Amino acid sequence: MVIDKNDYFLMGTVNLWILAGHRKLDDSKVPLTNLKNKGINFLHDFITQIDFHEKSVKTKLHEKIEYDYLIIALGVDFAIERIKGFTENGGFNLYDANQIPKLREQILSLKKGRIAVCITDTPYKCPPAPYEASLIIDDILTKNGTRDSIDIDIYTPTPIALPVAGPKISQDIVSLLDAHEINLHLVHKLKTVSNDNEGEFLNGNKMRYDILIGIPPHIIPIKAEDSPGLLKEGENWITVNSSNLRTSYENVFAVGDVTEIKISENLAIPKAGIFAEAEAKAVSQQIIDDIRGNNIDSENSRFDGKGYCFLEIGNNKAGYLAADFYNVSGPTTKLEPPNETSYQKKIEFERSRTAEWLL
């Protein structure tokens, strides 16, 4: 059984295609009821509690649903309300697909001014997405004939552009932004937004904007106090074994954005769909092997820490970013320059996964 608060699936990358004008929101949603075609029961409901001792979960509509195996794949919720004044003063949540069509309209109607893209906190899912968005906005404005009169600024609380990818890739991204005259402001954590189109940062600096786009703070979707043992003291995300994704409870696994898999004190597996997919495959194989009485520690049942993503820049081009976080010599990352082939691979990635899972 799959329990989800949404009744549809929409891959996060589609947000950028809606922004670019290549896709429509309603045409991109795939009903989760399609899971029945694969013999999987789907329950459209919201999980409110997990009881590890009774081996059950509670939802808004069901008092108790018992399990033999539990895979916690809650994803994240967005806590944009933590940024005082953001919503009240017209800020857009880049990760809310429902807001993207209106955001596109405002970008197209803006004749001059400043567009600010703010990463409000870390960690956040799909680390390259804010930079992709700024480059796609650059492409939109260029085609609209308004780019010369509109500034684009990105603000991040981190000391380098993409900490999960390391300093070299971060510098490659800075160079890419510079080539498109996009201004990057490091160590700028947004604190408040006022009603006169001004934002203030924790470092005391301020910025003016005409359109404000935010990557919101991320939080775990259910209250930890309602599910004792869900989180360890002082932690905000579920801790799992880095290889088999097991929690400290029998037959309970966690995958995807709701987890934190530490590589070092300052580095963790990114919150990105490609890693969630690999983790889910490893967990699924363990459960299958356990049911069949096979070895549950086979090579196919281990998460290998490898993943990749595409850094879209507009004009039907994308870079290819590959990472190996479990490399014995230390994490490695590589960014291939943007090209049309990688852009087509990104489109095929979304198409093939959606078809494999739900069509």
C-alpha positions in Angstrom: 0.0 0.0 0.0 1.1 3.5 -0.8 -0.2 6.4 1.3 0.2 9.9 0.0 -1.4 13.3 0.9 -1.4 14.1 -2.9 -3.5 12.2 -5.3 -1.1 12.9 -8.2 2.6 12.6 -9.0 4.5 15.6 -10.4 8.3 15.4 -10.7 10.0 18.5 -9.3 11.8 19.2 -12.5 8.5 20.0 -14.2 8.3 23.3 -12.2 11.1 24.7 -14.3 9.5 23.6 -17.6 6.3 25.3 -16.5 8.3 28.4 -15.7 10.0 28.2 -19.1 6.6 27.8 -20.9 7.3 24.3 -22.2 4.7 22.5 -20.1 1.3 23.2 -18.5 0.7 22.3 -14.9 -2.5 20.3 -15.3 -1.1 18.4 -18.2 1.9 17.2 -16.1 0.0 15.7 -13.2 -0.2 11.8 -13.2 -2.9 10.3 -11.0 -1.6 8.0 -8.3 -4.6 5.8 -8.7 -2.7 4.4 -11.7 -0.7 2.4 -9.1 -3.6 -0.1 -9.1 -2.5 -1.1 -12.6 0.6 -2.6 -11.0 -1.3 -4.3 -8.2 -0.5 -1.6 -5.7 -3.2 -0.2 -3.4 -3.2 3.6 -3.1 -4.7 5.5 -0.2 -5.1 9.3 -0.6 -4.6 10.4 3.0 -2.4 12.3 5.3 -0.1 10.5 7.9 -0.4 12.0 11.3 1.5 9.4 13.5 3.8 6.4 13.4 3.8 4.0 16.3 6.9 1.8 16.0 6.1 -0.4 18.9 2.6 -1.3 17.7 3.9 -1.4 14.1 1.2 0.9 12.8 0.5 4.3 11.3 -2.4 6.7 11.8 -3.8 9.0 9.2 -6.5 11.6 9.2 -9.1 9.1 7.9 -7.8 5.9 9.5 -7.2 5.3 13.2 -4.7 2.5 12.6 -3.0 0.8 9.6 -0.7 -2.0 10.6 2.5 -2.9 8.7 5.0 -5.7 8.4 7.5 -3.5 6.6 7.4 0.3 6.6 9.2 2.6 4.2 9.1 6.2 5.4 9.2 8.4 2.3 7.5 11.5 3.6 9.5 14.0 1.7 9.5 17.5 3.1 7.0 20.3 3.9 7.7 23.9 3.2 7.9 26.4 6.1 7.9 29.7 4.2 6.1 31.3 7.2 9.5 31.3 8.9 10.4 34.2 6.7 8.4 37.0 8.1 6.5 38.9 5.5 7.4 36.7 2.6 4.0 35.4 1.6 2.1 38.6 2.7 4.3 40.7 0.4 4.0 38.7 -2.8 6.9 36.3 -2.6 6.8 33.2 -4.8 7.7 29.7 -3.6 9.8 28.2 -6.4 9.0 24.7 -5.2 5.2 25.1 -5.3 4.1 24.1 -8.8 0.7 25.9 -8.3 2.5 29.2 -8.0 4.7 28.9 -11.1 2.2 29.9 -13.8 1.5 33.2 -12.1 5.3 33.7 -11.6 5.8 33.2 -15.3 3.2 35.8 -16.1 4.8 38.4 -13.8 8.2 37.8 -15.3 6.9 38.3 -18.8 5.0 41.5 -17.7 8.0 43.1 -16.0 9.6 45.7 -18.1 12.4 46.9 -15.8 13.6 46.3 -12.3 15.1 43.5 -10.3 14.3 39.8 -9.8 15.6 38.3 -6.6 16.0 34.5 -6.0 16.6 33.7 -2.4 17.7 30.4 -0.9 16.3 30.9 2.6 17.8 27.9 4.4 19.7 24.6 4.0 19.4 21.8 3.4 16.9 22.1 0.5 16.0 19.6 -2.2 17.5 19.6 -5.7 20.5 21.9 -4.8 21.1 23.2 -8.4 17.4 24.3 -8.9 17.7 27.9 -7.7 20.6 28.4 -10.2 18.7 26.6 -12.9 15.7 28.9 -12.3 17.8 32.1 -12.5 19.3 30.9 -15.8 15.9 30.0 -17.2 14.6 33.4 -16.1 17.6 35.0 -18.0 16.5 33.0 -21.1 12.8 34.1 -20.7 13.8 37.7 -20.4 16.2 37.6 -23.3 13.5 36.1 -25.6 11.1 38.7 -24.2 13.4 41.5 -25.1 13.5 42.9 -21.6 16.7 41.4 -20.2 18.8 44.5 -20.6 16.5 46.5 -18.2 16.1 43.7 -15.6 18.7 42.6 -13.0 18.8 39.0 -11.6 20.2 38.4 -8.2 20.7 35.2 -6.3 21.1 35.1 -2.5 22.3 32.1 -0.6 23.2 31.6 3.1 26.2 29.4 2.2 29.8 30.5 1.7 30.0 28.8 -1.8 27.4 28.3 -4.4 26.8 24.5 -4.1 28.5 23.1 -0.9 27.3 19.5 -1.7 29.2 19.6 -4.9 32.4 21.2 -3.6 34.4 24.3 -4.4 35.3 23.5 -8.0 31.8 22.8 -9.1 30.6 25.9 -7.2 33.1 28.0 -9.1 31.9 26.5 -12.4 28.4 27.6 -11.4 29.6 31.1 -10.5 31.4 31.4 -13.9 28.2 30.3 -15.6 26.2 32.9 -13.7 28.8 35.6 -14.5 28.5 34.7 -18.2 24.8 35.5 -18.0 25.3 38.6 -15.9 23.5 37.1 -12.9 24.7 38.4 -9.6 25.4 35.9 -6.8 25.5 37.0 -3.1 27.0 34.5 -0.7 26.4 34.3 3.0 23.0 36.1 2.7 20.3 34.5 4.8 16.9 36.1 4.3 15.3 37.2 7.6 12.3 39.4 6.8 10.4 40.9 3.8 8.6 44.3 4.1 5.7 45.7 2.3 7.8 48.2 0.4 9.5 45.4 -1.7 12.5 45.2 0.5 14.2 42.2 2.1 16.6 42.2 5.0 19.3 39.6 5.7 20.7 38.3 8.9 24.0 40.0 8.1 22.2 43.4 8.1 22.3 43.9 4.3 19.1 44.8 2.5 17.9 44.3 -1.0 15.2 45.8 -3.2 13.1 43.7 -5.6 10.3 43.8 -8.1 9.7 40.0 -8.1 10.8 37.8 -5.2 11.3 34.1 -5.6 12.2 31.9 -2.6 13.4 28.4 -1.9 11.6 27.9 1.4 12.9 26.4 4.7 12.2 22.6 4.7 10.8 20.6 7.6 9.7 17.1 8.3 6.0 16.7 7.4 4.7 15.2 10.6 5.2 16.3 14.2 8.0 14.4 15.8 6.4 14.6 19.2 3.4 12.6 17.9 5.7 9.8 16.8 8.1 9.0 19.6 11.5 7.8 18.3 11.0 9.2 14.8 13.9 11.7 15.3 16.9 11.5 17.5 17.4 14.3 20.0 18.7 17.4 18.4 18.2 16.2 14.9 15.7 17.5 12.3 15.8 14.5 9.9 15.5 10.8 10.2 18.8 9.0 10.7 19.3 5.7 8.7 22.1 3.3 8.0 24.0 4.7 5.0 24.0 1.4 3.1 20.7 -0.3 3.8 18.5 2.7 4.8 17.3 0.9 8.0 16.2 2.8 11.0 16.7 1.5 14.5 13.3 -0.2 14.4 12.6 -3.7 13.0 11.7 -3.7 9.3 11.4 0.1 9.2 13.3 2.0 6.5 13.4 5.7 5.4 14.3 7.0 2.0 14.5 10.3 0.2 14.3 13.9 1.5 13.1 13.0 5.0 16.4 11.4 5.8 19.9 12.8 6.5 22.8 10.6 5.6 26.0 12.1 6.8 29.1 11.7 4.7 31.1 14.0 7.1 30.4 16.6 9.7 29.5 19.2 7.1 28.3 17.0 4.2 25.3 14.8 3.6 23.6 13.0 0.7 21.7 15.7 -1.2 17.9 15.9 -1.1 17.4 14.9 -4.7 15.1 12.5 -6.5 17.9 10.4 -8.1 19.2 9.5 -4.6 15.6 8.7 -3.4 15.1 6.4 -6.3 18.4 4.5 -5.7 17.6 4.3 -2.0 14.1 2.9 -2.7 15.5 0.3 -5.1 17.9 -0.9 -2.4 15.2 -1.1 0.2 12.8 -2.9 -2.1 15.4 -5.5 -2.9 16.0 -6.1 0.8 12.3 -6.6 1.5 11.9 -9.0 -1.5 15.0 -11.0 -0.4 13.7 -11.1 3.2 10.3 -12.4 2.1 11.9 -15.0 -0.2 14.4 -16.1 2.5 17.4 -14.9 0.5 20.5 -13.0 1.6 19.3 -9.5 2.4 22.8 -8.0 2.1 23.4 -8.6 -1.6 25.1 -6.0 -3.7 21.8 -5.0 -5.3 20.3 -4.3 -1.9 22.9 -1.6 -0.9 22.7 2.1 -1.6 26.0 3.1 -3.3 25.9 6.8 -2.8 26.0 7.5 -6.6 23.7 10.0 -8.4 23.4 12.6 -11.1 21.3 15.5 -12.2 21.0 18.0 -15.0 21.7 21.7 -14.6 19.3 23.4 -17.0 20.3 26.8 -18.3 17.6 27.7 -20.8 17.7 27.7 -24.6 17.3 23.9 -24.6 20.6 23.2 -23.0 21.7 21.5 -19.7 24.8 20.6 -17.9 25.3 17.1 -16.4 26.4 16.8 -12.8 27.5 13.4 -11.5 28.5 12.5 -8.0 29.9 9.5 -6.0 29.6 10.3 -2.3 30.8 6.9 -1.2 34.0 6.9 -3.2 36.8 5.2 -1.1 39.1 8.2 -1.7 36.4 10.7 -0.8 33.3 12.2 -2.5 33.8 13.1 -6.2 31.7 15.4 -8.4 31.9 16.3 -12.0 30.0 18.9 -14.1 29.9 18.6 -17.9 29.3 21.8 -19.8 25.8 22.6 -20.9 24.7 21.1 -24.2 21.5 20.1 -26.0 22.2 16.3 -25.5 22.0 16.6 -21.8 18.8 18.6 -22.0 17.2 15.9 -24.1 18.4 13.3 -21.5 16.7 15.3 -18.8 13.4 15.3 -20.7 13.8 11.5 -21.2 14.5 11.0 -17.5 11.2 12.5 -16.5 9.3 10.7 -19.3 10.8 7.3 -18.7 10.4 7.4 -14.9 6.8 8.5 -15.1 6.0 5.8 -17.6 7.8 3.1 -15.6 6.1 4.0 -12.3 2.6 5.1 -13.2 1.7 4.6 -16.9 
